[in-house]
């Protein structure tokens, strides 16, 4: 409906009082934000709730968007800070869990993936599962670069690092992703290579 | 790391006589890994399109002529295409509606720059700078620069620094008073601004 309007046009109209136009921005970025958040939370319900909070925060702070960067870069900065706060809270909540329980959970997760090897997987599902096995930081850098169309400089602005550091981190994240795919989905990877 | 080692072993030539010696040759393995890492880094830059024109043509030549480069390039390109093929996750259908219902309760907050007065920040910073400078000037003033001992030429006579003079009761009281006055000034400015805002919004 508002596809022809740029992000900056929408923002200036929202700031002038057309609150309902903010829905166009939500529609435009909901999948990006939700995917990035899911890399951190791993649980869809948590990701949905946190993504909603992020859009509300973005709306309330909209006057602070100066237009120096892309709106998406500014929005992903909010995503990152909100996710880090979420993880900190979650860490505080789960400190009482003893190591044995955590170990069992991890074991179950690993065996689940091994069992999944026999199932035929689509490429996308396989890569998504492999990304989910990475650390949130690695998963987010890969998602920002490949899916959210952010350059190394923009990712640097989002995570507060120099572009060169981002480049190194991206290389390492991809290496770890390939390791995960080799470890858990070697069968599927071979099939893909044989295609 | 495990994966890397596996690849190293996989690539050892078949005519090697002493396997254990080769396996124990950490330097050889390290060199190979560094070389492999370098190839991968350069190829990733090439695939991401962040190489200069000169480097780009050099890499293209290497891919054409060198089997190792060719094999690594194919591997990395496959990984790149696989990651690219993933789709974004979607939240529930009601997501946008939920967000819009939530933001209906709020208004866009005024820009941070409009309510943080830079003069106040500079004022506070200036106060601390003056304090530090004053302390440094006093400290340097107390150093005995005429000491003839060459070994002691750069070491200040710290015993002579009479800091106790400044940390007595009256100086502490003055410091606290200045801070209280500054705090009251800030509070007054804040209340005054709030009053102004209420008057303009009526």
Boltz contact constraints between the chains, C-beta under 6 A:
constraints:
  - contact:
      token1: [A, 23]
      token2: [B, 96]
      max_distance: 6.0
  - contact:
      token1: [A, 23]
      token2: [B, 100]
      max_distance: 6.0
  - contact:
      token1: [A, 26]
      token2: [B, 96]
      max_distance: 6.0
  - contact:
      token1: [A, 26]
      token2: [B, 99]
      max_distance: 6.0
  - contact:
      token1: [A, 27]
      token2: [B, 96]
      max_distance: 6.0
  - contact:
      token1: [A, 30]
      token2: [B, 91]
      max_distance: 6.0
  - contact:
      token1: [A, 30]
      token2: [B, 95]
      max_distance: 6.0
  - contact:
      token1: [A, 31]
      token2: [B, 88]
      max_distance: 6.0
  - contact:
      token1: [A, 31]
      token2: [B, 90]
      max_distance: 6.0
  - contact:
      token1: [A, 34]
      token2: [B, 89]
      max_distance: 6.0
  - contact:
      token1: [A, 34]
      token2: [B, 91]
      max_distance: 6.0
  - contact:
      token1: [A, 35]
      token2: [B, 88]
      max_distance: 6.0
  - contact:
      token1: [A, 35]
      token2: [B, 89]
      max_distance: 6.0
  - contact:
      token1: [A, 38]
      token2: [B, 89]
      max_distance: 6.0
  - contact:
      token1: [A, 48]
      token2: [B, 91]
      max_distance: 6.0
  - contact:
      token1: [A, 52]
      token2: [B, 98]
      max_distance: 6.0
  - contact:
      token1: [A, 52]
      token2: [B, 99]
      max_distance: 6.0
  - contact:
      token1: [A, 55]
      token2: [B, 99]
      max_distance: 6.0
  - contact:
      token1: [A, 56]
      token2: [B, 102]
      max_distance: 6.0
  - contact:
      token1: [A, 56]
      token2: [B, 103]
      max_distance: 6.0
  - contact:
      token1: [A, 59]
      token2: [B, 103]
      max_distance: 6.0
  - contact:
      token1: [A, 60]
      token2: [B, 106]
      max_distance: 6.0
  - contact:
      token1: [A, 60]
      token2: [B, 109]
      max_distance: 6.0
  - contact:
      token1: [A, 62]
      token2: [B, 108]
      max_distance: 6.0
  - contact:
      token1: [A, 63]
      token2: [B, 108]
      max_distance: 6.0
  - contact:
      token1: [A, 63]
      token2: [B, 110]
      max_distance: 6.0
  - contact:
      token1: [A, 63]
      token2: [B, 111]
      max_distance: 6.0
  - contact:
      token1: [A, 64]
      token2: [B, 111]
      max_distance: 6.0
  - contact:
      token1: [A, 64]
      token2: [B, 112]
      max_distance: 6.0
  - contact:
      token1: [A, 123]
      token2: [B, 85]
      max_distance: 6.0
  - contact:
      token1: [A, 124]
      token2: [B, 85]
      max_distance: 6.0
  - contact:
      token1: [A, 124]
      token2: [B, 86]
      max_distance: 6.0
  - contact:
      token1: [A, 124]
      token2: [B, 87]
      max_distance: 6.0
  - contact:
      token1: [A, 127]
      token2: [B, 82]
      max_distance: 6.0
  - contact:
      token1: [A, 127]
      token2: [B, 83]
      max_distance: 6.0
  - contact:
      token1: [A, 127]
      token2: [B, 86]
      max_distance: 6.0
  - contact:
      token1: [A, 128]
      token2: [B, 86]
      max_distance: 6.0
  - contact:
      token1: [A, 146]
      token2: [B, 83]
      max_distance: 6.0
  - contact:
      token1: [A, 146]
      token2: [B, 84]
      max_distance: 6.0
  - contact:
      token1: [A, 147]
      token2: [B, 88]
      max_distance: 6.0
  - contact:
      token1: [A, 171]
      token2: [B, 41]
      max_distance: 6.0
  - contact:
      token1: [A, 171]
      token2: [B, 44]
      max_distance: 6.0
  - contact:
      token1: [A, 178]
      token2: [B, 79]
      max_distance: 6.0
  - contact:
      token1: [A, 179]
      token2: [B, 3]
      max_distance: 6.0
